[in-house]
Amino acid sequence: MLETPLRQAATVLLDSAIRIAPPEAREWGHAMRGELSYVQGPWATLMWGLGGASVMAKHSLISLLMPGHQGMMPGDELFAKRIPLRKVALVAGAGCVLASLLFFAAPPFRQALRVALNPWRFMLHEIANRSPQSGFLALAKRAEAQRDPEGMAFCAVRLWDGREAAHLAEEAVRLDPTLLWVYAFVGSRHPALPETGPWVEKLERWDPQNALFPLIRAQVVERAEFRPGGWWRPTEEQKRALQSAMAAAFQSPRFDDYLDRLAQVNRRVVARYRYYDPYEVESRPQFGLHAYAFDSAQRYAISLLQSGAELEARGDRKGARDQYWSVARFGQMVDSQGHTALEHWAGTSLQAMAYKQLQASFQKENNQVEAALFGYLAAKFGPVSGSHAGLPEESAFGSYVARRNAAVVQLSGLMILVFAGLLVAATTILMVGSLQGGSVSPSVDGAGKQRTAQRAKPVATLVVLSSAAGMLFSCVTLYLTYRPYWYIFQTAIQTGSSSQTSDFHLFLMATQTPPGVPDRFIPLLLDSLFYAGSPGFLFYVWTAVTLLGVIGLAVILLRHLHTHGPANRLQHHSRVQ
Amino acid sequence: MKTPRLSRETCLVLQRFLERPTDWRYGYELSRATGLKSGTLYPILMRLEKYGLLEARWVATEDGVPPRHTYRLTPNGLELARTQLAEARPSWAVRQPALSGG
């Protein structure tokens, strides 16, 4: 059944190879082609065709790399068929390695490699019980040593350690009082800090019309009383505090999350310290308010809408619509003036709720035009058909493209390491083989060593060439895949533009875990291994794996020495002779 | 004079030629006799032919089937093969039984 197609495939393959072969080699191609009709068996025919095609391809490659070189045998090395080809392979391999190394001179490539290896770096930090922000902490120390308020502010808003963040924020504001807004970021990120309350008071005096601070106050109340593993039941006092904070937020005429100011600081600090870590610099999703601030806002909005409905039931249509409009206005303000995906999502959700109530209200009044308008707006911002529905990031290309690119970048980065390892191993074998071949005496044992070295050389040469080519291919793939993100990142730093940064955020999020591993899997695994009663378990697993690998290599080496050792070779030769 | 290096595969090919020195041999026949694949055998034949150790000719076949290339050693090739095989035997003959089965 396979006879005809495989024979045809072999014929086509060989004919194609003959066509690209140099003229002096074509006759031999036709010779192999002539034998094809007599080869028995479909697979043997295909293998014959493949072998013939490889011969023609070798000649094509040699004529391409060494134009004017006739055939494969220079000089008087009559039977040494591997030497010229090996030289060509080694030169080509060296060229690939050099080209790969040149990529390291390009900043986008270095950043791409860092991003590609990020999940493994994170794992190593966890295993070594080091903070993944250790490099960033060093930057914070530098900024503090230089008394640089912007540098300290840059670090304060990003540090995971609340105490250290508070210390840096206070130092930054002390040196430069115009950086007071830094308190909003640190307080929002670490609401449990005792400094947060006084900070919010200062901020409210400094920027009294901003809705951000009442929302932070609400967040502090919710966060302070949050108990994991159960529903939070606020006390009456907390309820009053939340109510007061939300009323103030809904009455505020503006909303400023200060991300614009932070972007300006980012631009200056990144350039000043040449700190181009995209995870730390371009981490907008982790700034801004937490989700529970908007949960409170939503609960408050629902209470306003309910009170509006009650007013409407009592015939107070104007009072009811004022309530609905206060929710819609707050939603519009947060949506249009906010910068994070969460802020946009919260703003549009609130608008949808308010417009739905307004639609119902106008329908009751038989005002179909207004009802249709608010119906349209409710649908536009609503969770079912709205453009923002369930969309945490507004990106141009979507999360699929980000995940795919992240996987390509991560695999390319890994393959660079794998190929580099293979390259080092194969080069070592070649060098050891050359030393052995050049140093042994012309005895039987020496000849045996030379032959062993000679036998290892073609395989090692092949590994060198294929690893170098693979490494170059991986470098090119990594560079080309990451380059658009590099531009987005650079544009964001240099101009403060947030255009397409959502795509970059999605990409960065997708690179947090190795390809194929679900989001948050590695952190959860590490948490469960390190912090859930089995401290150091992963360390022992990796130690065991490494030891087994070393033992395996030692066994292979011992077996090789035993089989190819001097005593065995002498025995072998005496048996042959 | 520099001693040419003799690969194990080349020795296998020369040995097959020496078995019937005057006969013309086909490539596929040599491949089966030596166990060498086309990708290994033909470069050897090409080198031998280039250095005047092997002669090749085309043989017409039935209609519709491409002509075949046949080979035999030249007198120089025979002389060199005998000398080289006698010198090189200890080094290449070791693994020959494993290969000759193919």
Interface residues (C-beta under 8 A of the other chain):
Chain A: A25 W28 H30 A31 M32 R33 G34 E35 L36 S37 Y38 V39 M47 W48 L50 G51 G52 S54 V55 K58 G71 M72 M73 D76 E77 L78 F79 A80 K81 R82 A447 R451 H572 H573 V576 Q577
Chain B: K2 P4 R5 L6 S7 T10 Y26 G27 Y28 S31 K37 S38 G39 T40 Y42 P43 I44 L45 M46 R47 K50 Y51 A56 T61 V65 P66 P67 R68 H69 P90 S91 A93 V94
